[in-house]
Amino acid sequence: MKFLLFNLLASSTMLLGNSCVKAPKVLTAEKVFEVEAVTGEGSIWHPDRRSLFWVDIEGKTLYEYFPSKKDCNVRTFDRMISTVVPETDSTVIVAFQDEIARVNLCNQSVTSIASIPDENGTIRCNDGKCDPAGRLWVGTMSLNATPQAGKLYCVLPDGMVITKITKVSISNGIVWSANKKYMYYNDTPTRKIVRYRYDVSNGDILYDGVAVSIPSEQGLPDGMTIDSEDNLWIAQWGGFGVYCYNPYTGDLLAKVEVPAPNVTSCAFGGRSMDELYITTARSGLSDEELKKYPLSGSLFYCKPGAKGIQANYFNE
């Protein structure tokens, strides 16, 4: 009898405990622009132009999607392009393999800002964003998968390049908290989102621990954005979606399901900053997987019930 009573009490406690744990919200993304991007990446909303920029790295292409027209402007280059950030209503700053440059969207001219070391063609730029003071943070990675061969740099408007983090394998998502006191960053193979204390006055950072650890069954962390409540929205390569986490507790709050395995970046946009745009990649998929997930490489969208914050401009 005592044993039966104990089991009943234990079961009740488990049920009560489970009822207190809120299950992650599940949403579904829909296709907004179909394209066979090899590695779609670097999505970011340009408020002045009311458009979404993103790139296809290996495709050497810069896309600009206009929701009002449901169409894209497409610009191709003679080299890989991995990052794009807004500067003015007619210019953006981009990262090529070994160079940060200004692209004039009116006359298509390209002006060099800074060189990034490419170690004799073995390293390339990857993801990046501007911090609240208008500095561009951009990371690098090895072209031949050499571990810890990359770095995270900070590029100042005058062209000075400062090394911030060394021994990086695949430099990816980076964002700043609304109070400008924290920076979140991920080196993809570590499966961790790391928090740094951040000084907006000079760009100094100090390691402050792990904010989120990604389970292996959810893929690898790639591009990342942050909403108005400081929750992190992380595109997860091999994870079929964007996952939302509370960076203070590490809890998973939501998942946006995407009909493509390799989800690469995400960005809030739209007039109210309540639309989440998501890029994907065909890279790394077999012919069978591409038949099963034919929309891989396309641009997706959903309204997740959260609002993002406006992107920081270069030299703001």
C-alpha positions in Angstrom: 0.0 0.0 0.0 2.8 2.3 1.0 4.6 1.5 -2.3 1.4 2.2 -4.3 0.9 5.5 -2.6 4.5 6.5 -3.3 4.0 5.7 -7.0 0.8 7.7 -7.2 2.5 10.7 -5.6 5.5 10.3 -7.9 3.3 10.2 -11.0 1.4 13.3 -9.8 4.6 15.2 -9.2 5.8 14.3 -12.7 2.6 15.4 -14.3 2.6 18.7 -12.3 6.3 19.2 -13.2 5.6 18.6 -16.9 2.7 20.9 -16.9 5.0 23.7 -15.7 7.4 23.2 -18.6 6.1 25.1 -21.6 6.6 23.2 -24.9 8.4 25.1 -27.6 6.1 26.8 -30.1 6.3 25.2 -33.6 5.7 27.3 -36.7 6.1 26.6 -40.4 7.9 28.8 -43.0 6.7 29.3 -46.5 8.7 29.9 -49.7 8.8 33.5 -50.8 11.4 33.3 -53.6 12.5 30.2 -55.3 16.2 30.0 -56.3 18.8 27.2 -56.4 21.4 29.0 -54.2 24.4 26.9 -53.5 24.9 28.5 -50.1 22.3 31.2 -49.4 23.6 33.3 -46.5 23.9 36.6 -44.8 20.2 37.8 -44.8 19.7 41.3 -43.5 16.8 43.9 -43.8 17.6 47.3 -45.3 15.1 49.7 -43.7 15.7 52.6 -46.1 15.1 50.4 -49.1 12.4 48.2 -47.5 14.2 45.2 -49.0 16.0 42.1 -47.8 19.6 41.4 -48.9 21.2 38.1 -48.9 24.0 36.3 -50.8 24.9 33.0 -52.4 28.5 32.6 -51.4 29.7 30.1 -54.0 27.3 31.5 -56.6 29.1 34.9 -56.2 25.7 36.6 -56.1 24.1 39.4 -54.1 20.3 39.2 -54.0 17.9 42.0 -53.0 14.3 40.9 -52.4 11.5 43.4 -52.5 8.4 42.1 -50.7 6.2 44.7 -52.4 7.1 43.3 -55.8 7.8 39.7 -54.8 10.8 39.9 -56.9 14.6 40.2 -56.7 17.4 42.4 -58.0 20.4 40.1 -58.7 24.0 41.2 -58.9 26.9 38.9 -59.7 30.6 39.3 -59.0 33.8 37.6 -60.0 34.5 36.2 -56.5 32.7 34.8 -53.5 30.6 37.1 -51.4 29.6 36.2 -47.9 28.3 39.2 -45.9 26.2 42.3 -46.7 25.3 45.2 -44.3 23.5 48.5 -45.0 25.4 51.8 -45.1 23.1 54.3 -46.9 19.9 54.2 -49.0 22.1 53.6 -52.1 25.2 51.7 -50.7 25.9 48.4 -48.9 29.1 47.0 -47.4 30.0 43.5 -48.5 32.7 40.9 -47.6 34.4 39.2 -50.5 36.8 36.4 -49.9 39.7 38.6 -48.8 38.3 42.2 -48.9 35.7 44.4 -47.4 34.2 46.7 -50.0 31.4 49.3 -50.7 28.9 48.5 -53.4 27.0 51.4 -55.0 23.5 50.0 -55.8 22.9 52.8 -58.4 25.9 52.5 -60.6 27.2 49.1 -59.4 30.7 50.5 -58.6 32.8 48.6 -56.1 35.2 50.5 -53.8 37.7 48.8 -51.5 37.6 49.6 -47.8 40.0 47.0 -46.2 41.9 43.8 -47.0 41.3 40.6 -45.0 44.2 38.1 -44.8 43.4 35.1 -46.9 46.6 33.1 -46.1 47.6 32.6 -49.8 44.0 31.8 -50.9 43.3 29.2 -48.1 40.9 31.4 -46.0 37.7 33.3 -46.9 35.4 35.7 -45.1 32.1 34.3 -43.8 29.3 35.8 -41.7 29.3 39.3 -40.2 27.3 42.2 -39.0 27.7 45.8 -37.7 27.8 46.5 -34.0 25.7 49.4 -32.4 28.6 51.8 -33.1 28.8 51.0 -36.8 31.9 48.8 -36.8 31.8 45.8 -39.1 32.5 42.4 -37.4 33.4 39.7 -39.9 34.8 36.3 -39.4 36.8 33.9 -41.6 37.1 30.2 -42.2 39.3 27.7 -44.0 38.5 26.7 -47.5 39.9 23.2 -46.9 38.2 22.7 -43.5 41.3 23.2 -41.4 40.1 23.5 -37.8 40.8 26.8 -35.9 42.3 28.4 -39.0 39.9 31.4 -39.0 39.6 34.6 -37.0 37.0 37.2 -36.0 37.8 40.7 -37.1 36.5 44.2 -36.4 36.7 46.5 -39.4 36.5 50.3 -38.6 35.1 52.8 -41.1 38.6 54.2 -41.8 39.7 50.7 -43.0 41.6 49.6 -39.8 41.2 45.8 -39.2 41.5 44.6 -35.6 41.7 40.9 -34.7 39.2 40.1 -31.9 39.1 36.3 -31.7 41.7 33.7 -33.0 41.5 29.9 -33.5 38.0 30.0 -35.0 36.9 27.1 -37.3 33.7 28.4 -38.9 32.9 32.0 -37.8 29.2 32.5 -38.0 26.2 34.3 -36.3 26.9 37.5 -34.3 24.4 39.9 -32.6 24.3 42.5 -29.8 21.8 42.8 -26.9 19.4 45.8 -26.8 21.2 47.3 -23.9 24.5 47.1 -25.8 26.1 45.3 -22.9 26.5 41.8 -24.5 27.6 40.3 -27.8 26.5 36.7 -28.8 28.6 34.8 -31.3 29.0 31.2 -32.6 31.8 29.2 -34.0 29.7 26.5 -35.8 31.5 23.2 -34.9 31.5 24.1 -31.2 27.6 23.9 -31.1 27.7 26.7 -28.6 26.5 30.3 -28.6 29.0 32.2 -26.5 28.2 35.5 -24.7 30.7 38.3 -24.3 30.6 41.4 -22.3 30.7 44.3 -24.8 31.9 47.9 -24.5 30.1 50.0 -27.1 32.6 52.9 -26.7 35.6 51.0 -27.9 34.4 47.6 -29.1 36.2 45.6 -26.4 34.8 42.2 -25.5 35.3 39.9 -22.6 34.2 36.2 -22.5 31.2 35.7 -20.2 30.2 32.1 -20.7 28.0 29.9 -22.9 24.5 31.2 -23.5 23.1 28.2 -25.5 24.3 24.7 -26.3 22.9 23.1 -29.4 22.0 19.3 -29.1 23.5 17.3 -32.0 20.1 16.2 -33.2 19.2 19.8 -33.9 22.0 20.5 -36.4 24.8 23.1 -36.2 24.4 26.8 -35.4 24.8 29.1 -38.4 23.5 32.6 -39.0 21.7 34.3 -36.1 19.4 37.3 -35.3 18.0 38.8 -32.1 14.5 40.0 -31.3 13.2 43.0 -29.3 13.1 40.8 -26.1 16.7 39.7 -26.6 15.8 36.1 -27.6 18.2 34.5 -30.1 16.8 33.1 -33.4 19.4 30.7 -34.8 19.5 29.1 -38.3 20.7 25.5 -37.8 22.5 23.7 -40.6 21.1 20.2 -40.7 18.4 21.1 -38.3 15.5 21.8 -40.8 14.7 25.2 -39.2 15.3 28.3 -37.2 15.3 27.8 -33.4 14.6 30.5 -30.8 16.3 30.4 -27.5 16.3 32.5 -24.3 20.0 33.4 -23.9 19.7 33.9 -20.2 18.3 30.4 -19.4 19.3 28.5 -22.6 15.7 27.3 -23.0 14.3 26.5 -26.4 11.2 28.7 -27.0 10.2 28.0 -30.6 11.1 26.4 -33.8 10.3 27.5 -37.3 10.2 24.4 -39.5 11.7 24.8 -43.0 11.4 22.3 -45.9 15.1 22.2 -46.4 17.8 20.5 -44.2 20.5 23.2 -44.3 19.1 26.4 -42.9 21.8 29.1 -43.0 20.6 32.5 -41.8 17.6 34.5 -40.7 16.6 38.2 -40.3 13.6 40.1 -39.1 12.2 42.6 -41.6 9.0 44.2 -42.9 7.4 47.5 -42.0 6.8 46.3 -38.4 9.9 44.2 -38.2 7.7 41.2 -37.5 8.5 39.1 -40.5 11.3 36.5 -40.3 13.2 35.8 -43.5 15.2 32.6 -43.8 17.9 31.5 -46.3 18.9 27.9 -47.1 21.6 26.0 -49.0 21.8 23.2 -51.5 25.5 22.7 -50.6 26.2 19.4 -48.8 23.1 17.6 -50.1 23.1 14.5 -52.2 21.1 14.1 -55.4 18.5 12.1 -53.5 18.2 14.7 -50.8 17.8 17.4 -53.4 15.0 15.5 -55.0 13.4 15.1 -51.6 13.9 18.8 -50.6 13.8 20.6 -54.0 13.3 24.0 -52.4 16.7 23.9 -50.8 18.5 27.1 -51.7 15.3 29.2 -51.7 14.3 32.1 -49.5 11.6 31.4 -46.9 9.4 33.5 -44.6 7.1 33.4 -41.6 5.5 35.6 -38.9 6.7 34.2 -35.7 4.9 36.5 -33.3 8.1 38.4 -32.3 9.6 41.6 -33.5 13.2 42.2 -34.5 15.3 45.3 -34.2 16.7 47.4 -37.0 20.0 46.4 -38.4 23.0 48.5 -37.4 24.5 50.5 -40.3 28.1 50.7 -41.2 29.8 53.9 -39.9 26.5 54.8 -38.2 
